[in-house]
Amino acid sequence: MSIHGIFFSFGIFYKPLMDHFGWTAMEVALAPSTVSVVYVICVLPVSMIYKRLRLRLVILLGGLLTGSGLALCSQVTASWQLCLFYGIMGGIGTSTVWVPFTSTIMNWFTAKRGLAMGIALSGSGLGSLAGPPSLTYITLTYGWQNAFLFAGALSLLVMFSAGLVMKGRPEEMGLTAYGDIRADQSTRRASQAQSTETIANDPSARNALGRMEFWLIYSLWVISTIVQSIYSQHLVLFALSLGISSIIASIALGIIGLSSIFGRLTIGPLQDKIGTKRALVLCYLINLASALLLIFANDRSSLYVFAVVLGFAFGGRTTLEVPLASGFFGLASLAVILGIFETAFGVGGFIGPYFAGYMYDLTGRYHELFLFCAVASTLLLLITVAINRTKCVKTQRS
């Protein structure tokens, strides 16, 4: 998961690429927007393939594509090449991360899932903490090409290492999930067979698409990703407009990653106690507060305060994504349903960077864009309150 955080530290490359090639912010933004389009196309097929093939094979392939894509970015001479290497190769590679990893965690834990998810997903925060400052330092010292090479090599090493040792289910080791002392072997085999059905033959997945709760949650993920991608892709450029150096600005991205770890480790266990919906309302309240803080940010201190508040909300919210989905739709078809939900992150990830780049090129400032983020954050809170939590199904491990 740490590579997930490093891969999406692309915001630190905006200024170097704009200066080196004379590209506009919107031209650079085409690469992360392409990632999102490719992610939408690939994440559901990858989710289905993961259920049919060994987790190890999926992760190894993802590591090869992610690492190679980042490394090849060091050789680009045109924006279309950046879209090819970062957008297409990297997009396919990262589509092998979120659904397989989070589904695996759900398979391994019946009790304390919130805590387990929070700890595991903290890896993404660790990557976001270490990635931007490290890559910015390498960029300033050795050039942006070497920063891409470093990111590619690290991604390949970490994902290959994880892929070699991970096990998709405790049954592969003759074990049962944590907290599942009553599990019956024949029941587990039946559940496992059921979970390999595709969406075309899966009544649970088809039923999910017909429920209002599905589309409310889907809209949450789309809007959340639009807002988050605007912040992650343009925070460094915004800081530079305030006269803050690039290395200090990258530290703000690192603070978001660090704070997201605390958010995950706090909200995960809290969700086990107060429920998923209440925990999500809390996260979006904090997210709204961060949007208001950024509107009035005008120096390094206020930028860091924003980063702390946003990171906590972001980390907590991402920890709740899988429990929220499983709470409404169960676990028998969770990988497929998560694959459908993940397309929302692709949609939001495409809109956010491109829209932000267009607005920056048009106005030359960020006030209107951050005001939009505050309005969107308010909408997120209202949608969360509207979700009818009483219709959640009781989850049982698949």
N, C-alpha and C positions, 0 to 999 in steps of 0.2 A: 504493500500500500504506500510505502514511502516514495516509490517511483511515480505513483499517481500524482503525488504532490509536486515532485520535481518536474514532471512533464508539463504540468499546467502552470509552471513559473515562466511561461513564455513572455509575460509582460515586460520582463527586464530586457528583452531583445528589441523592443520597439524602437527606442532612440538610436541604438547602434546601427540597426538596419536602415532607418530613415536617413541617418547621416551618411552612411557608406554608399547607399545606392540612390539617394534622393527620392525615395518612395514617400507617399503620403501615409498617414495613419490608417486610412481605409484600405490601402493596398497591402500593408502589413497584416491588417486584421483579416484579410482573406484566408490566411493560413489557419488560424484557430477556428474560423467559421467553417472552413473545409473539414477540419477535424470533426466538428459537430454533425455535418451532413453525413460523413462516412460512418460516424458512430451510430446515427439513426438507422442507417442501412444494415450495419453489421451486428448490432448488439443483440437483436432477437435471434438471428440465425446462430450466433455464437452461444447464446443461452441454451438453445436446443441441442447444438453439437456437444456442448459441455456435458449434458445429461446422458449422451450416448457414448462419448469417448472418455478416456481417463482425464482427470483434472490436470495431471502432469503434462500431457501432450498439448493441451490448450494453452497453459501458462508458458511452456517453452516456446511455442510458436509466437505468442504475444511478446515475449521478451526479445526474440529475434527481430521482429518487425519494429517494435518500439525503439530498441537500441540502434538498429541500422538506420531507421528514419531520422533520429536525432543526429547521429554521426554524419549522415549525408547532407544535412542542413549546412554543415560547415563549408560545403563546396558550391553552394548556390550562387548563381550570377543573375537570376531573373526571378520575379515573384512567383511565376508558375512552378518553378522548381521547388520553392518553399512550400507551396500548396501540395505538391506531389510527395515530398519527403516527410514533412511534418504533418500535413493535413491528411493524406491518404494512408501512407505507411504507418504513421503514428496513430492515426485514428483507428485503423484496424487493430493495431497492437493493443491500444488501451481498452478496446472493447472486450478484451479477454480478462480484464481485471475485476471490475466492480461486482457484476452478477455472480460469476463463479466463486469469488472470495466470500462475499456476504452469504450466499446460499450455503457454502461449506460451513461457515460459522453456525448458521441456524441448524444444520445437520448435527453438529457436534455438541450443541447445548440445548437442553430442554429447560433447565433452571438457569437463572441469572443471565439470560440472553442479552439484556440491556447492557450489563457490565462487560460481558464478553465482546459485544459489538463495539462498545466504546473503546476498549483497550486495543482491539485489532485495528479499528479505523483511525486510531491515533497515529498510525504509521503515515497516513496521508498528511497529517499535521506536521509530523517530523520532517517529511520531505519538503513541505512548504516553509518550514522554519529554516532548514539548512540550505535549500536550493537557491532562493533569490540572492542572499548575500554572497554565497560561494560563487555562483555563476557571474554575478556582477564583478566580484573581485578578479575572477579569471578574465572576464571581458576587458576590464580596465588595464590589467597587467599584461595579458598575452593575446588579447583580441577575441572578438565574438566567435570566430571560427573555432578556436580551441575550447571555448565554453561549450559549444554544441558537441564537440568531440568528447569532452569530459562527461557531459550529460548522457550521451549515447553509450559510452563504455560502462558507466555506472548502472544504467538501466539494464543493459544486457547481463551484467554480473549478478545484480540483485534478483532479477526475475528468473534467471536460470537457476540460481541457488534455491529460490523458493519452490520453483517447479519440480526440482529433483526430490524434495523431501515431503511435499504436502500430500495429504490423503483426503479425498473428498468426503468420505464417510467413516465413522468409527467401525462399521461392520467390516471394512477392509482389513482391520487389525484384530478382528474378533472381539470388539468392544461395543458398548452401548453409549449413547450420548450422556453427557453429564446431567445428572438428575433424573434419568430415565431408567429407573431400576426395575420397572415392571414391563419393559419392552419384550415383546414376543417375536421370536425370529421369523416365524411365518408371516406375521403381520408386517414386519419391516420389509420382507421380500416383496410382498404384495404392494406396499406403498412405493417401493423403489421402482417396480415395474410400471405403476401408474404414472409416476412422475416423468417417465420417458416419452409420454405421448406428446405429439405436436399439438399446436394450437388448433389445427383443423379438426382434430379428433378429441379435444379436451373440453368437456362440458363446463368444467370449473372456469377455465380461461374465457370461454365464450360467454358465460354468465357474468363474469366480471366486467366485460366490455359493455354490457347492457345496464349496469348499475350507475346511478348518479354519483355515488361515492367514488367510483373509479375516476370519473372525469373531473371531479373536484380535486382529488389528489393529483391527478395528472396536471391540472392547471397550476397547482401549487409548485410542482417541480419545474414546470416551464418558466414561470415568473421568477422563482427563486434563482434559477440558473441564469436568466437574463441579468438580474441584479448582480449576482456574484461574479459573472464573467466581465461585466462592466468594471467592477472594482479591481479584479485581478489583472485585467489587461491594461488598465489605464491609470492605476494608482501611481506608478512611477512617473509617467508623463505629467500627471497632475502635480506631484511633488516637485518636479523640475520647474513647473510654471510658478511655484512659490519660491523658487530660488534655493531649494534643497538639493544637495548633491545626489547623484545616482546611487552611491553606496549607502547613504543614509536612507534614501527612499526605498531601497531594496530591503533594508532592515524592517521597514514597516510591513512589507509582505511577509517577512520572517516572523514578525510579531503576530500576524494573523494566524500563521501556522502553529506557533507556540500556544496562543490562546485557544485555538481550536482543539488542542489536546486536552486542555482543562475543561473545555466545553463538553467534549465527548465523555471524559471520565466523570464529569458531574452529572450530565443529563442522562447518561446511560443507566446508572444505578437509580437516579431519581424517577426515571420512567418505570422502573420495576415497582416503585412505591405508589406513585400518583396516577399512573396511566399514561398512555401514549399521547392522547389528545391534549391533556392539560400541559404536558411537557412541551408539546409543539407550540401551543399558544404562548408559553413563556419564551420560547426561542424566538418567535416572530415579534413579540413585544421588544425584546432586546435588539432584534434586527432593525426594527423601526427606529429605536433610539440611536443606533449607529448611523443610520441614514441622515437623521437630523444633525448629528454631530459633524458629519462630513460637509454638510452644506455650509457650516460656519467655520470649518477648519481653515486656518491661515498661517500656521507655523508647524514646526516639527513636533512640538509637544501635543498639539491638538490632533495631528495626524496619527501619533502613536496611541492616543486615547481611543480614537476611532478604531484603529487596528485591533486593540484589545477587546473592545466591545463586539465588533463584527466577528472576530475570530471565535469568540465564545459562542455566539449565536449560530454561526455556520457549523462549528463542530458539533454542537448539540443537535442541530436540525438533521445533519447527515446521519447521525447515529439512530435517528427515529425513522428513517425512510423504510428500512426493511421491516421492523416491527409494525409500523403502520399498515403496510401492505399485507403482511401475514395476519394481522388482526382482523382485517375486513374479509380477506379472501382465502385464508387457510394456508396450509403448507404443501398440499398434495401437488399443486401446479405452481408453486412459488417461483421457480426459476423462469418459467415461461412468462408469468405475470410480471415479474421484475424486469424481464427483457423488454416487455411492452412499455413499462413505466420508464425504463432507461432511455427510450426514444425521446421522452420529454426533455431530458438533459441535452440531447443533441439539438432539438428544436430551439431551446433557450440559448444553448451555447452558440448556435449559428446567428441568432438575432442579436444577442448582446454585443459582441465585439464589433460586428459590422455597423450596427446602429450607433454605437459609441464613437467609432472612427469617423462615421459620416457627420455626426453632430460636432465633433471636435474640428474637423476640417471646415465645417460650415461656419461655426461661431468663433473658433479659436480659444474657447474657454469651456469650463466644466459646470458652471452653476446650473444651467438648465438641465443638464444630464443628471446631476445629482438630485435635483428636485424631482425629476422623473423617478429616480430610485426610491425616494421617500414616499411618493404616491403609490408605487408598486408594492412597497413594504406594507403600507396600510391595507392594500387590497389582499395581500397574503394573510394578514391577521383576520380580516373579515371572512375570507374563504374557510380558514381553519375553524372559526367559530361556527360556521354553517354546516360543517360535516357532522352527520348524525352518527355519533359514536356508539349509540345503543344498538346499531345493527352489526357491530363487529361480531365475528364468529370466534368461538373459543379455539385457539390454535392447539394443534397436536403435531408433534414432530413427524415429518414424512420419512 
